[in-house]
Amino acid sequence: MNLKWIYGVILCLALNLSAFSQNKDVKLPANWYNLDLVQDGYFGISTEKAYKEVLSKKTPKQKVIVAVIDGGVDINHEDLKNVLWVNKKEIPGNGIDDDGNGYIDDINGWNFIGSKKGNLAYDNLEMTRIRRAYLPKYISTTNLTVLDSIQKEEFILYKRATKEFGEKYNDAHASFGVISMINKVLDSVAFVNNKKAPTLEDIDKYIADNEEEEQIKKIIRGGAKDSGGIDKFVKEMKEAYKQYDVMLKYNLNLEYDQRKELVGDNYDDPKERNYGNSDVMGPNAEHGTHVSGIIGANRNNDVGIKGIANDINIMTIRVVPEGDERDKDVANGIRYAVDNGAKIINMSFGKGFKWNKEIVDEAVKYAEEKGVLLVHAAGNDNLNIDWEENYPNKYFDGPEAIAYKKDHRKEAGKVSMGQMQNQGASRMGSGNGIVKPVPLDTAKFKLPHANNWIEVGASAYANDGSLKASFSNYGKYMVDVFAPGFMINSTVPGSKYDVFDGTSMAGPVVSGLAAMILTYYPDLKPYQVRDIIIKSVTKIDHKVKHRNSRGESTRINFSELCISGGIVNAYNALKLAENYISK
């Protein structure tokens, strides 16, 4: 193996594991995200304070249904089973569509990625599906090939998907190799010492066979420190191995596609509605179960954890496999939630490509018309989504957006040519050789969009420079608020509990807050709930650590990260809701 190559990959992996991420070598209260910064010292959202000081003498006005569109939920979990939505119009297990909604035995929700033949556990990334669809058509096409307007758009998409697919594959292949080496050393040391997992002392005593293993030992020591212990690091590396294995076997595999076999819908018909099965748990329900617990784990049973919201029901809708969700399923999931009484829909998923976005747009508009709030996690790639494509989002692909895209592409071409000329002049000995960054065109944020949408970034527990979770996407115009999403303890399958990170955890914090508000103020419209949540944040008046697009560690104002410039706060939101004037 090329030592120079492996050292480079190890260095990059080490940076990703530690240099810019929060230190996990800390013991946090299990419910820190519900706590108050002033009273408790942790930057939670003051949930408990709100219940004690604002809601203690108030009576709930309604039970709010919150739909969790995700990868499946353990409906038998001890902390969730009593807060689940139940379709009372359906008779369990009789194989009949009793309520005539097109879904047989949909007792707690519906699974749009399964059938009588089973459940779809894995799927491709959207870029893989796009590349597979267009590869036969454009593999021999060049920039000089004559194409009509539709073909030009397809070719542009094909080129972008092909480029990013290649980058993603190379990164996954390299990372999988290094993670395999890390796991090999961990397993070897454990085996030699007759243990399930090695200690740091065992790692130090282990005599490396070569320089590669010596570098791996350094990563293990550093990783164990940042992860809060060797046991946590071992667990993270086992999970990372599985994730990259899935990515290479399924997500980035052009030959893999079990949709037709396991779902059986007509995928070419994006408006098809009635397909799937009633198994809302599916084969991997960790993520969806964790999300559900954050929103509404039973607060009154003295078991496990306390979710954000009381007096709610969780509706479970499965559309997300291990891979990218499909737009058709997302749209149907939204419509199912709306038609069955949900007032809030949590969507802790996302991707960088779209396929049938117009179908999702129609479903979002439908939810808006019916008074349903959508809460979406911003993503975990530390990307500025003011610039980077991120789906689904609140902007509609209508005529205005198409016209803007066409005009902007022309302007971008002009800017690019100007930059090339400037660079050329500098090579010829004239000009300063400095290429100015293209300014963000904020006009696009005035294009038609949904007003029932909240985009959420993730924050950590300390009111200092590490407040922004290092992985969280951000955007001064695209992200509305930040909420706790670091070391969040919640429910996982088997009536167990675990700690996860992600904007996937921050989103349900906001969904839970929205449910709290609607429980006591049922007449509020979705745009009003959004307005209350944004206006009631705890503003951040200090700069936070941030890794920019060049990988440089900088400090940035929180107002550059999101519209509100702050962290959601339940106490402030409930106080504001008391005196909120309809507009």
N, C-alpha and C positions, 0 to 999 in steps of 0.2 A: 504494500500500500504506500502511496506517495505521502511521506512524512510531512512535507510542506503543506500539502492539501489538508491533511487531517488536523494539523496544528491550527490552520486557518479556521476550519469548521469548529474546532473545540473552542477557539477564542471567541468566535461569534456566538456560540451557544452559551458560553460562560457569561458574556455580556447580557444576553437575553435573560439568563436565569437570575442575574444579581445586580448588575451595575445600575440599572434605572428602575428597579422594582422596589416596592415597599419591603421592609424587613419583617418577616413573619416570626421572628424570635421574640414573641410577646404573647402574654396571656390576656385575652380580652374577655369581658363578661359575655356570656352566651347570647345575650340580647342587646349588645351594645348599640345596635342600630335603632333601638327603641328609646334609648336614653337621651338625656339632655346635656348639652355641652357645659353649661354653667353649674347645674346641680350635680352632675355625675362625672364630668371631665372627659366625656367621649362625644365625638361629633355625630351623634345620632339625630333622629328627627323629632325628638321630644314627644314620642307617642304616649308614654306613661304619664308625662306631665299634662298632656292634653286630656286624657281620660280623668285624671284626678282633679284638675283645676278648671276645666271648661265643660266637660260632659257629665260629670258625676251626678248633677241634678237634672239632667236632660233625659227625655225619653226618646228612644229610637223611633223614627217615623216610618221606616220601611226596612225590609230585608233586601239587600242589594245582591244581585247575581253578578259575579265576576267570572267571565270566561277566560280560561287559560288555554290559549292556542300554543301547543308545544309538542313534545315528543312522547307524551303519555304520562299518566298520573296513577300512583298506587292508591286505588280507591278503598283499600282495606287498612290503610295506615291508621294507627291509633289516634293520631293528632289531626286527621283529616276526615275520617269516615263520617263524623257527625256534622260536618259543615259542607258536605257535598250537595250540589243541586240534584234534585230527583224529579224526573219527568213523570208526574202523577197521572198523566193521560195514557201512559204506556204500561202494559202488564208485563212484568219481567219474565223473560225466557219462553214466551209462548210462540215465538217465531212469526208474530203477526205485527204489522204496522198499525197498532191500535188507534193512534192519533192522526193517521193519514198524512204525516209530514214527509213521507218518502224514505224514512229511516226506521228499520225494524229493530225493536228492543233497545232503543236509545234511552236508556234509563238515566245515565249520568252524563251523557254527551255522545260524541261520535268520533270514529276513527276513519279518516279519509285516505289512509294509506294501508289498507288491508282489504280482505275479501273472505269468502268462505274457504279459500285455499290457504289463508294464513296472513301474516303481516309483513310489510316491507320494513326491514331493519336498517338497511343501508341504501344509499343512493349516491349518484355522482354529485360533484359540484356543478353549478350552473355553467361555468366556463367549459367544463368537460362535455356537457350535453350540447352546448352551442358548437363546440369544435367538431363533435361527432356529426351533428346535423349538417354543417356546412363544408366539411372536409372534402367530400366527393365533388362538390360543386365548384369549390374555389382553390383546390390544391395547386392547380396549374395557372391560376390567375395572377397577373402582375399589375402594377400601377398603370401600365400602358394599355391594358385590355379595355376594350370598349364595353361599358356597362350602362344599363338604364338606371334611373334614380333609385329604384328599389334594390337593385343588385349592388349599387354603390354602398348603400347603407348596410346591407348584409356583409359585404366584403370588409368594410371598416370594422364591423363587429367581429367578424371571423379573425381578422388580423390581431385585434386586441385580445380576443380570447386565446388565440394561439400563443401570443407572446406571454401572457400571464400564466397560461397553462405550463409553458416551458419553465418559467421562473419558479412556479409553485412546485413543479415536479422535481426540479433540481434541488431546491431547498429541502423538500420532504425527504428525498433520497439521501442527501448528505446528513441531515439531522437524524434520520432513522439509524444511519450507520453509527453515529456517535452515541446516540441514546442506547443502542444495542450494546456498544462497548461499555457504557456506564453500568448497564444492568448485568453484563457478563462479569464485571469486576465485583459488583455487589453480591451476585449469586456465588461467585467463587469464594469470596471471603466468608460469606455465611456458611457455605458448605464445609470449608476447612475448620471453622469454629463450631460446627454442628449447631447452628442457630437458624431461625427463620429469617432474621435480619441482623446484619452486623452492627457493631457499635463503632463510634469514631476511633476508639482505641484499637479495635480490630483492623480498621482501614489503615491506621498509621503503622501497625506491625506488619501488614501485608507487604511482601517483597514483590515489586512489580517485575514482570517478565521482560519489559522493554520500555522505551521512552514514552510510547503512547499510553501505556497503563499508568506511568508516573504522572502524566498530564491529567489522566482521568481521576487519579487519587486527589489531585488538587481541586478539580471541579467538585468532587464529592464533598470534600471538606468545606469548600465555600458554599456549596448548595445547601448543605446541612445547616450551616449557620443562618443563611437567609431564609430557609424554610421553617426554622424554629425547631430543628432537631433532625437527627439522622432518620428516625422512623418516618417522619413526614416527608423527607426527601425521597426515601425509598418508595413510598406510596406514590409520590408525584412522578417518579421515573417509570414505575410500572404503568401508570395511567398514560404517560407520554408515549411509551412504547406501543400501547394499544391504539392510541389516537393516530400515530403515524403509520402503524400497520394498516388500520382501516383506511387511511388516506390513500395509501399506495394500492391496496387491494381493491378498493371500491370507489372512493371519491375521485381519483385521478385515473381510473382504469377505463379507457375508451371501449373496451370489450364488455364491460359489466353494465347490464340494464335488465333488472327483473320487474320493472314496473308492470309490463303487460301481463306477466305470469302471476304476480301476487296481488295486484290491484284490479286489473282487468277492465279498467275504464277505456273509453275512446279518448286517448290523450290528445288527439288532434282536434277534439271538440272542447274548447276551453269553457264553454257554457254548460256543459253537462254537470248535473247536480247530484244525482242519486247513485252513489257508489260507495264502497267502503264496508265497514262492519262495526259492531258495537263494542269491540275490545279497546277500551280507552286507555288501558295500561300499556299494552304492547310489549315488545321484547326489551326495551331499555327506557325505563321511566324515571331514571335518576334526576335528570334536569327538570322535567315538568313537575315532579313531586317536590323538589326543592323550591321551585318558583311558587307553587301553591301554598306551601307552608309559610313562606314569607308574607304572602297576602293575607292568609286567614286561618292559620293553624289555631285550633281551639284554645281560646284564652281562659276558659272556665273549668278545664278538666284536671288541673294540677298535674299534667303530664307533658313531658317534652318541652316545647317552646310556646311562646305566645306570638301569634301572627300580628300584623299591623291592625287589621280590621276585625271588629266584632259584628255580630248580626248580619253575616253575609253567607252566601252559598257559592261554592266553587263549581263551575261548569267545565268539564274536561273535553277538550277537542284536540285530537291527535292529527297533526299534519307534518311534523318535522322528524325525518329519519336521521340517522348518522350520516350527514351529508347536507346538501342544500335543499331546503323546502322548494316545492314547485308552486308557481303563482296560481295555478288553477285550484290547488288545494287550499291555499291561503284565502283566496276569495270565497270559496265555499265554506271555509271555517268561520269567516267573518259573518257571512249570511246566516249560517246555522245559529251562531250565537245571538244575532239580532232577532231572528225569528222566534227564538225560544226564551226571550226575556232578559238577556244580559244587558246591563247598563254600562259595564266597563269590560273592555277586552284587553288582556295583557298579551303582548307579542315579543317574547325574548328570543328573537332569531333575526337573521339578516344575511345578506350576500351582496357581492359587488357587481352582479349582472342581473338583468331582467330578461324575461321571455314573453310573458303575456301580461305586462303591467296594466294594460287597459282594463283587464278583467278585475284586477285588484283595485284599480281606481274606482270602478263602478261599485264594488262592494264597500269601499270606504265612503263613497257618496251615499250609499244606501244606509250605512250606519249613521252618518251625519243627519240624514233626513229623519231617522227613527230615534234620534237623541241618545246615541251610544258613543261613549268616549273610548278612544284608542290610545294605548300606552305602548311605546316601542323602545326597545333597548338600542342604544346608539352603536354598539359594536366594540370589539376588544383588540383592535390593531393599532391603537394610538395614532389614528388617522384624522386629519382635518376633513370632515365630511362636508364642509362648505365647498371643498374642491373635489374630493373623491366621491365616486358614485357609491351609493349605499341604499339598498332596497330591502323591504318596501319603505317608502317615504310619503310625506303628505302632499307632494306636488304631483299634479295631474299631467299626463301625457296628452294634452289636448292640442288644438290648433295653435294656441298661443305659444305653447312650449316647443312645438315643432318648428314654428317660424323663428323663435328665438334661437334654437339650436342651429338652424340653417344660417342665420345671419352671423351668429357668434363664431361658427366654424370658418366663415370667410374672414372675419376680423382676426381670428387666431392665426390663420394662414399669413395674413399681412404682417402680424407681429413676429411670427417665426422667421419670415424672410428678412425683416429688418434686423433681427438678432443675428442671423447668418451673415448679413452684410457687415454688421458691426464687428463680429468676430473675424471676418475676413480682413477688414481694414486693420485690425490690431496685428494680424499675422504679417501684414505687409509693412508694418512699422509705423502706422498712423492710428489714431484713436486710442482710447485708454484701455480697451480690451474688457471692460466691465459690462456684463450683460444684466440689465436691470430686470428684476422679476416682473412678470406680467401681473398687474393689479387684479384683484378679485372684482368681477363685474357683479355688483350687488343687485342689479336690475332683475336678475333671475329669481331673486327671492320675493319679488312682487308678482310673480306669475300665479295663476289660479291654484289654490291649494285648499286642503281641508282645514276647518277650524276646530275639529274635534280630535286633534292629534297632539300628543305630548311625547317629545323625544328626550331620552334620559341618558346621561353620562354617569360614571361611577366615581364615588369618592371614598376616602379612607377614614380612619377614626380620629386622627390627631389634627388639631387646629394649627398646623405649621406648614412648612414648605412641601411636605409629603401628602397634602390633602387630596390632590388629584390622584386617583388610582393610575399607576403608570401605564397600564394597558388600555385605558379608556379612550375611545374616540371622542372627538370634541368638535365644536363649530360655533363660532360667534353668531351665526344666523340659523343654523340647522338644529342645534341642540338647545332645548328649552331650559332644562335644569339638570343639576347633579343630585345624586342620592347615594346612600351607603351601598357599596358593592364589593367590599374587600373583607375577606375572612368572615363571611356571613354564615351563621349556623342555622340550619333548617332541616326539614324532613327529607328523608330518602327512603326508597322502598324497603319493606320488611320491618316497618315501625322502628326504623333507626334514624340517626341524625348525623349530619356531616357538615363540614365547612367548605364552602365554595367561594370563588371570586368571579366577578364579571359584571358587565352592564346588564347581563341576564338576571342578576340579583337586584340591581338598582331599579330596574323597571318595575318589578312587583312591589317594591317599597312604595313607589309612586301610585301604583294601582291600588294598593291597600289604603293609602292616604285618600285617594279619590273616593274609595268606597266609604271610608269614615265620613267624609263630607256629605255624600249623597244619602247616607243612612239617616242623618239628622236634618238635611236640607234637600228633600226630594224634588223640589220644584226647580232647582238649578239646572240650566242647560249645560251640555258638554263644554261649550266655549267659555261659560262662566266658571265652571270648575277648573278649567285650564288656567283662566285668568287669576283665580284665587291662589292656585298652587304657585304660579310664577311670581305673583306680587308678594307672597308671604315668605319667600325664601330668606334664609339667613345670609346676608350679603358677606362676601369675603373681601376684606380690605387689604390683604397682603398678597404678595406674589407667591406662586407655587412652582415647584420643580416641574420641568417639562422637557421631554426629549423631542427636538424638532425633526423635520424631515431629513436632515443631514446627519442625524444621530448624535447631535451635540446636546449636552445638558445645559439648559437655560432656565431662566425664571420668567414667569409670565403672569400678567394680571388675570384673575379669574373671569373678568368681564370679557376676555378674549376667548374664553372656552365655551361660553353658552350665553343665551339671550338674557337670562335672569341675573347672571353673575353670582349665583349662590347655591346653597344646599337646601332642599325642601325641608319644611318644618311644620309638623302637625299642629302644634300649639298655636303658632302664628296663623296657620290656615283656618283653623276652627274659629279663632277669634275674629278673623276677617270675614268669614262666612256669616257670622252673627249679624254683621252690619252691612252685608253686601247689598248694593243697590243694583237692581237689574238694569241693563243697558239696552 
